[in-house]
Amino acid sequence: MNWLSNFVRPKIQALVRKREVPDNLWTKCPNCGQMIHHKEIKLRQFVCQHCDHHLRIGPEDRFPNLFDNSKFTTIELPGVLIDPLKFRDEKRYTDRLKESKNKTGQKDAVVVAHGKLGGHGAVIAVQNFSFMGGSLGLGAAEAIITASKLAVLKKVPLIIFAAAGGARMQEGILSLMQLPRTTIAVQLVQETGLPYISVMTDPTTGGVTASYAMLGDVAISEPGALIGFAGPRVIENTIRERLPEGFQRAEYLLEHGMLDMVVHRHAMRENLIRVLELLGNRPPSAAVTSLPQPDLEIPALTNSRQKGHSGEPGGAA
């Protein structure tokens, strides 16, 4: 009996038992529905190989592909008042914050780092949509303000990658007060004579669009990004008219003069370096070391002043 239970039964169970497969091995493209292996999608900087859709990414995947040799230093951000309104809907606000912190490993929606970009010093802030929709509250605003002060202190350009659904409703009027605060912060950078570059990713909406996202010396976007204040459905219901095809998408805004350029993610690093050199009136840097990338056909860079200029995929080594 022991032989049957200890040897035969486990052998049979091992044959018929379903193998447990981790649920994070595959990523489904939200645009075309194709399944992509996690190693492949990470190698392609989370750009779908089938339809070229740009998936949303956070600072942990954004920073290494921007800074030289993937070397950067994240900065400690000042603490803020937690749950000032004691807000609760279906869940307590504090519980939502804990869930987002455990999910992303971040303290709030914005992470700030500094390092070299094409040999030039830069401060980069990345807004993570996975943290409560990238909403702008006290913590995110303090990150933007700290990034601006650091850029002025180090006398280097400021680059912000925006991705947000708007202001954080759980903080009420306090979240709306962060719009003028962040606006003044980036204005301080510009008044010092330092470049401020705004990169809008999918989606950039609400109060973020109404503040620092649209104030860059150069306004850049990733392809297909949704950019606007109110959503298309809200606008349609308000004006009771059907909106044009592609309304509030990056390409539409570029065509109507709201953006300077739409840049593929694989060419973002090279284009940011080029912009920094132009704004800083500096000679082109030496050869830029790039990450090894798969053979990709990158669409030509398009902007309001220059067409047909293409960038090759690359990042930091």
C-alpha positions in Angstrom: 0.0 0.0 0.0 2.8 2.3 0.8 4.4 1.6 -2.5 1.2 2.4 -4.3 0.6 5.6 -2.4 4.2 6.8 -2.2 5.5 5.9 -5.6 2.8 4.9 -8.2 0.2 7.6 -7.3 2.7 10.5 -7.4 4.0 9.3 -10.8 0.4 9.2 -12.2 -0.4 12.6 -10.8 2.7 14.1 -12.3 1.6 12.9 -15.7 -1.9 14.2 -15.5 -1.4 17.3 -13.4 -1.5 20.6 -15.3 1.7 22.5 -15.2 1.4 25.9 -13.6 2.5 28.6 -16.0 3.3 32.1 -14.6 0.8 34.6 -15.7 3.4 37.3 -16.6 5.2 35.4 -19.4 3.0 36.8 -22.1 1.7 40.3 -22.8 -1.4 40.9 -24.9 -1.3 43.9 -27.3 -4.3 46.1 -26.5 -4.4 47.3 -30.1 -4.2 44.1 -32.2 -4.7 41.4 -29.6 -1.5 39.5 -30.4 0.3 37.7 -27.6 4.0 38.7 -27.2 6.5 36.9 -25.0 7.7 39.1 -22.1 11.4 38.9 -23.1 10.6 40.0 -26.6 8.3 42.8 -25.7 10.9 44.1 -23.2 13.7 43.9 -25.8 11.5 46.0 -28.1 10.9 48.6 -25.3 7.2 47.5 -25.1 6.4 48.3 -28.8 4.2 45.6 -30.4 6.1 43.8 -33.2 2.8 43.2 -35.1 1.1 46.6 -35.2 3.8 48.9 -33.8 1.5 49.9 -30.9 3.3 51.7 -28.0 2.3 50.0 -24.8 2.4 52.0 -21.6 5.6 51.7 -19.6 6.9 53.0 -16.3 10.2 54.5 -15.1 11.8 51.2 -14.5 11.7 50.5 -18.2 12.0 54.1 -19.4 15.1 55.3 -17.6 17.6 52.5 -18.8 16.7 53.2 -22.4 17.4 56.9 -22.1 20.4 57.5 -20.0 24.0 56.8 -21.2 25.1 53.3 -20.4 21.8 52.9 -18.5 23.4 54.7 -15.6 21.3 57.1 -13.6 20.5 58.2 -10.0 17.0 58.4 -8.7 16.4 61.1 -6.1 14.5 60.9 -2.8 11.4 62.9 -3.0 9.9 65.0 -0.1 7.1 63.5 1.9 3.6 64.9 1.7 0.4 64.8 3.7 -1.3 61.4 3.2 -5.1 61.4 2.7 -5.7 65.0 3.8 -9.5 64.7 3.2 -9.9 61.3 4.8 -11.4 60.3 1.4 -13.4 57.1 0.9 -15.4 55.8 -2.0 -15.6 52.1 -2.6 -12.2 51.9 -0.8 -10.3 54.1 1.5 -7.8 56.3 -0.3 -5.0 55.0 1.9 -5.9 51.5 0.8 -5.7 52.5 -2.9 -2.3 54.1 -2.3 -1.0 50.9 -0.6 -2.2 48.8 -3.6 -0.5 51.1 -6.1 2.7 51.2 -4.0 2.8 47.4 -3.9 2.0 47.1 -7.6 4.6 49.6 -8.9 7.2 49.7 -6.1 6.9 53.5 -6.2 5.9 56.0 -3.5 3.8 58.0 -6.0 3.0 58.4 -9.6 6.2 60.3 -10.6 9.9 59.2 -10.3 12.8 61.6 -10.9 16.3 60.7 -11.9 19.4 62.5 -13.2 22.3 61.4 -15.3 23.9 61.8 -18.7 22.0 61.9 -22.0 24.3 61.9 -25.0 27.1 63.2 -22.7 24.9 66.1 -21.5 23.5 66.3 -18.0 19.7 66.0 -17.7 17.0 65.6 -15.1 14.2 63.3 -16.2 10.8 62.8 -14.5 8.6 59.9 -15.6 4.9 59.7 -14.7 3.6 56.1 -14.3 0.1 55.5 -15.4 0.0 52.3 -13.4 0.1 54.3 -10.2 -3.6 55.4 -9.8 -3.7 56.4 -13.5 -0.7 58.7 -13.1 -3.1 61.2 -11.4 -1.6 64.5 -10.3 -1.8 64.9 -6.5 0.4 66.3 -3.8 3.1 63.6 -4.2 3.3 63.8 -8.0 3.4 67.6 -7.9 6.2 67.6 -5.3 8.2 65.3 -7.6 7.8 67.7 -10.6 8.7 70.7 -8.4 11.8 68.8 -7.0 12.8 67.9 -10.5 12.6 71.5 -11.6 14.6 72.7 -8.6 17.3 70.0 -9.3 17.6 71.0 -12.9 18.1 74.7 -11.9 20.6 73.7 -9.2 22.6 71.4 -11.6 22.1 73.9 -14.6 20.9 71.1 -16.8 17.8 70.6 -19.0 14.5 69.2 -17.6 12.6 66.4 -19.4 9.2 65.2 -18.3 7.5 62.1 -19.7 3.8 62.7 -18.9 1.1 60.0 -18.6 -2.0 60.8 -16.6 -5.7 60.7 -16.4 -5.8 64.1 -14.8 -5.9 65.4 -11.2 -6.4 63.0 -8.3 -10.0 63.3 -7.2 -9.3 61.8 -3.8 -7.4 64.9 -2.9 -10.1 67.3 -4.1 -9.3 71.0 -4.4 -5.7 70.3 -3.1 -5.0 68.3 -6.3 -6.3 71.2 -8.5 -3.9 73.6 -6.6 -1.0 71.5 -8.0 -1.7 72.8 -11.5 -0.4 76.3 -10.9 2.4 75.0 -8.6 3.8 72.7 -11.3 3.3 75.4 -13.9 5.4 77.8 -11.9 8.0 75.1 -11.3 8.7 74.5 -15.0 8.5 78.2 -15.7 11.4 78.7 -13.2 13.5 76.3 -15.3 12.7 78.2 -18.5 13.4 81.6 -16.9 16.8 80.4 -15.9 17.5 79.8 -19.6 17.5 76.0 -19.4 15.6 73.8 -21.9 12.4 72.2 -20.7 11.2 69.3 -23.0 7.8 67.8 -22.6 7.2 64.2 -23.9 3.5 63.2 -23.9 2.7 59.5 -23.8 -0.6 57.6 -23.8 -2.6 59.0 -22.2 -1.9 62.6 -21.2 -5.2 64.2 -20.2 -7.0 66.5 -17.7 -5.1 68.7 -15.4 -1.7 67.5 -16.5 -2.4 68.6 -20.0 -3.7 71.9 -18.6 -0.4 72.5 -16.7 3.2 71.4 -17.3 2.6 68.9 -20.2 1.8 71.6 -22.7 4.5 74.1 -21.6 7.6 72.6 -23.0 10.1 74.5 -25.1 9.7 71.5 -27.4 6.5 69.4 -27.3 7.1 65.7 -28.3 4.7 62.8 -28.3 4.9 59.0 -28.9 2.8 57.7 -31.8 -0.9 57.2 -31.2 -0.9 58.9 -27.8 -4.2 60.3 -26.5 -3.7 63.9 -25.6 -6.3 66.3 -24.5 -8.2 67.9 -21.6 -11.6 66.3 -21.6 -12.1 62.9 -23.2 -13.6 62.5 -26.8 -16.8 61.0 -25.5 -17.4 63.9 -23.1 -16.8 66.4 -25.8 -19.1 64.7 -28.2 -21.9 64.6 -25.6 -21.3 68.3 -24.9 -21.2 69.7 -28.4 -23.5 67.0 -29.8 -21.4 66.6 -32.9 -19.2 63.7 -34.2 -15.5 64.4 -33.8 -13.0 64.0 -36.7 -11.2 60.7 -37.1 -8.2 60.4 -34.9 -9.3 63.5 -32.8 -6.9 64.1 -29.8 -4.4 61.6 -31.1 -0.8 62.6 -31.4 -0.8 62.7 -35.2 -3.9 64.9 -35.3 -2.4 67.3 -32.9 0.9 67.4 -34.9 -1.1 68.2 -38.0 -2.9 71.1 -36.3 0.3 72.6 -34.8 -0.1 71.5 -31.1 3.0 69.3 -31.2 6.5 69.8 -32.6 7.2 66.2 -33.4 5.9 62.6 -33.0 8.8 60.3 -32.2 8.9 56.5 -32.2 10.0 55.1 -28.9 13.0 53.4 -30.4 14.2 56.8 -31.7 13.3 58.8 -28.6 16.8 58.8 -27.1 18.6 60.0 -30.3 16.0 62.7 -30.9 16.2 64.0 -27.3 20.0 64.2 -27.6 19.6 66.1 -30.9 17.1 68.6 -29.4 19.4 69.2 -26.4 22.3 70.0 -28.6 20.2 72.4 -30.7 18.7 74.2 -27.7 22.1 74.3 -25.9 23.8 75.5 -29.1 26.4 72.8 -28.6 28.3 70.9 -31.3 27.1 67.3 -31.9 28.3 64.9 -29.3 30.7 62.0 -30.1 29.5 58.6 -31.1 26.6 57.6 -29.0 26.7 54.0 -27.7 23.4 52.3 -28.4 21.6 49.3 -27.0 21.6 46.2 -29.3 18.2 46.2 -31.0 16.5 43.7 -33.3 16.2 44.6 -36.9 13.3 47.0 -37.0 11.8 49.3 -39.6 11.2 52.6 -37.8 8.7 55.0 -39.3 10.2 58.3 -40.5 10.3 61.1 -37.9 7.7 63.7 -38.6 7.4 67.2 -37.3 5.9 70.5 -38.3 9.1 71.9 -39.7 10.9 68.8 -41.1 9.6 65.7 -42.8 11.3 62.5 -43.9 14.0 62.6 -41.1 14.2 59.1 -39.7 15.7 57.8 -36.5 17.2 54.4 -35.9 16.3 52.3 -32.9 18.6 52.6 -30.0 19.1 53.3 -26.3 21.7 53.3 -23.7 24.1 50.4 -23.6 
